[in-house]
Amino acid sequence: MDTPVDAVVSRMRALDAALHPRDGVAVFNRVYLAVTEAVDRWVDTGRFADAHAAITLDVRFAQRYLAAVAEERRPPACWRPLFQFRRHPGVRPLQFALAGINAHIGHDLALAVVDTCRTLGCAPVDLEDEFDMVGDLLLSLEERIRDDLMPGPDLFRIADPLTHLLGSWSLERARDAAWTAARALWALRELPDVAGEFTERLDTAVGFAGRMLLTPLTEPPLRR
């Protein structure tokens, strides 16, 4: 029987089939599809103590990304750099992948935790184990993502600036910041104006980081 996670996976697979492989959104989508499929396997094998909470968080989280894709012309600020630079020839696949992860972890994850708490009638502390396990899965995949998407030997001339640029961003720090933001938003739930301002500032800050990650890297001219 299909589950809510299966429905999310189906939508991501449809996107993968529809987008050009070099499209920046397609690059991130492939990474996120792999993560979502891994979460689904963990649910099936009983890795989560509270499978229902894990599924709800996973689906609410994915829905934020899918909504941004559906609203491509007016996405949240955190997603705008990826949509704007998705076809830029000077941006490398690893940059696209990490810019998408930055938007999704830095902004969407905190809001997804709050969405899940409202759905399940719980507080963020009740989701901490599921949050940490999903975060650990992402961290375990980060090194593989970097290895798979780093430029090959023919692009060594850009490898150094690329390494310098991407070394300024950390998935682990982004995950920790998302948890802090989720707790703050939950504490502000009775103050919608303040919560809205906090969310807007978070969206803008994450979007700025994404724009930096997508700095085009052009190869220097060959010497004659």
C-alpha positions in Angstrom: 0.0 0.0 0.0 1.3 3.5 -0.9 2.3 5.7 2.0 2.7 9.6 2.1 6.4 9.1 1.6 5.7 7.1 -1.6 3.7 10.0 -2.9 6.5 12.4 -2.3 9.1 10.0 -3.9 6.8 9.7 -6.9 6.7 13.5 -7.4 10.5 13.7 -7.1 10.9 10.9 -9.6 8.6 12.7 -12.0 10.7 15.9 -11.6 13.8 13.9 -12.3 12.3 12.6 -15.5 11.1 16.0 -16.7 14.2 18.1 -16.0 17.4 18.3 -18.0 20.2 16.4 -16.0 22.4 19.5 -15.9 19.6 21.8 -14.6 20.5 23.0 -11.1 17.2 22.0 -9.7 17.5 18.5 -11.2 20.9 18.2 -9.5 19.5 19.0 -6.1 16.4 16.9 -6.8 18.5 13.8 -7.4 20.3 14.3 -4.1 17.1 14.9 -2.2 15.4 11.9 -3.8 18.2 9.7 -2.6 17.8 11.0 0.9 14.0 10.6 0.9 14.3 7.0 -0.4 16.9 6.3 2.4 14.5 7.7 5.0 11.7 5.5 3.6 14.0 2.4 4.0 14.8 3.4 7.5 11.1 3.6 8.3 10.5 0.2 6.7 13.3 -1.5 8.7 12.2 0.0 12.0 15.1 2.4 12.5 12.8 5.1 13.9 11.3 4.6 17.4 8.3 6.6 16.3 7.7 5.8 12.7 4.6 8.0 12.4 6.4 11.1 13.7 9.3 10.4 11.3 7.0 10.0 8.3 5.1 13.2 9.2 8.3 15.2 9.5 9.7 13.7 6.3 6.6 14.5 4.3 6.1 18.0 5.7 9.7 18.7 5.0 9.5 17.5 1.4 6.3 19.4 0.8 8.1 22.6 1.4 10.6 21.9 -1.4 7.9 20.7 -3.8 5.8 23.8 -3.1 8.9 26.0 -3.9 9.2 24.1 -7.3 5.5 24.6 -8.0 5.8 28.3 -7.2 9.0 28.8 -9.2 8.1 32.3 -10.4 7.6 33.5 -6.8 9.5 31.1 -4.5 10.7 31.8 -1.0 13.8 33.9 -0.9 15.9 30.9 0.2 15.1 29.1 -3.1 15.4 32.1 -5.5 19.2 31.8 -6.1 18.9 28.2 -7.2 16.0 28.9 -9.6 17.8 32.0 -11.0 21.2 30.3 -11.6 19.9 26.8 -12.4 21.2 27.0 -16.0 24.3 29.2 -15.5 27.3 27.6 -17.3 29.7 28.8 -14.7 28.0 27.1 -11.7 29.1 23.5 -11.0 26.8 20.6 -10.0 28.2 20.5 -6.4 27.3 24.1 -6.0 23.7 23.5 -7.1 23.4 20.5 -4.8 24.6 22.4 -1.7 22.7 25.5 -2.5 19.5 23.4 -2.5 20.5 21.7 0.7 21.2 25.1 2.2 17.7 26.3 1.3 16.0 23.2 2.5 17.9 22.7 5.7 18.4 26.3 6.6 14.8 27.5 6.1 12.4 24.7 5.3 13.5 22.2 8.0 12.7 24.6 10.9 9.2 25.3 9.4 8.6 21.6 8.8 9.3 20.8 12.5 6.7 23.4 13.5 4.3 22.0 10.8 4.8 18.5 12.3 4.3 19.7 15.8 1.0 21.3 14.9 -0.1 18.2 13.0 0.8 15.8 15.8 -0.1 18.0 18.8 3.4 17.8 20.2 6.4 20.1 20.9 9.8 20.1 19.1 11.4 18.3 22.0 9.2 15.3 21.2 10.6 15.1 17.6 14.3 15.5 18.6 15.2 11.9 18.1 13.6 11.8 14.6 15.2 15.2 13.7 18.6 13.9 14.8 18.3 10.7 12.9 17.3 12.4 9.6 20.2 14.9 10.2 22.6 12.0 10.8 21.5 10.4 7.5 22.1 13.7 5.7 25.6 14.0 7.2 26.4 10.5 6.2 25.5 11.3 2.6 27.3 14.7 2.5 30.8 13.3 1.9 29.5 11.0 -0.9 27.7 14.0 -2.5 30.8 16.0 -2.5 32.9 13.2 -3.9 30.4 12.4 -6.6 29.9 16.0 -7.8 33.4 17.5 -7.5 35.0 18.4 -10.8 37.0 15.7 -12.6 40.7 15.9 -13.6 39.9 18.1 -16.6 38.5 20.8 -14.3 41.4 21.0 -11.8 41.9 24.6 -12.6 38.6 25.5 -10.8 38.9 22.9 -8.0 40.8 25.1 -5.6 38.3 28.1 -5.7 35.4 25.6 -5.6 36.9 24.0 -2.5 37.4 27.4 -0.9 33.9 28.5 -1.6 32.1 25.4 -0.4 34.4 25.0 2.6 32.6 28.1 4.1 29.3 26.2 4.4 28.6 23.3 6.8 25.6 21.0 6.7 26.1 20.2 10.4 26.0 23.8 11.4 23.0 24.4 9.2 21.2 21.5 10.9 22.0 22.8 14.4 20.8 26.3 13.4 17.5 24.8 12.0 16.8 23.1 15.3 17.4 26.4 17.2 15.1 28.2 14.7 12.4 25.5 15.1 12.4 25.9 18.9 12.3 29.7 18.6 9.4 29.6 16.2 7.5 27.2 18.5 8.1 29.5 21.4 6.8 32.4 19.3 3.7 30.6 18.2 1.4 32.8 20.3 3.0 35.9 18.7 2.3 35.5 15.0 3.6 38.9 14.0 7.0 38.3 15.7 7.1 34.7 14.3 6.3 36.0 10.8 9.2 38.6 11.0 11.6 35.9 12.4 10.6 33.6 9.5 11.1 36.3 6.9 14.5 37.2 8.3 15.5 33.6 8.3 14.4 33.2 4.7 16.4 36.2 3.6 19.6 35.1 5.4 19.4 31.6 4.0 18.8 33.0 0.5 21.9 35.2 0.9 24.0 32.2 1.8 22.6 30.3 -1.2 23.6 33.2 -3.5 27.2 33.0 -2.3 27.3 29.2 -2.8 26.2 29.8 -6.4 29.0 32.2 -7.2 29.9 31.4 -10.9 33.4 29.9 -11.2 34.9 30.6 -14.6 38.1 29.0 -15.8 41.1 31.3 -16.2 42.3 31.9 -19.7 44.9 29.5 -21.0 48.4 30.9 -21.2 50.1 30.8 -24.6 
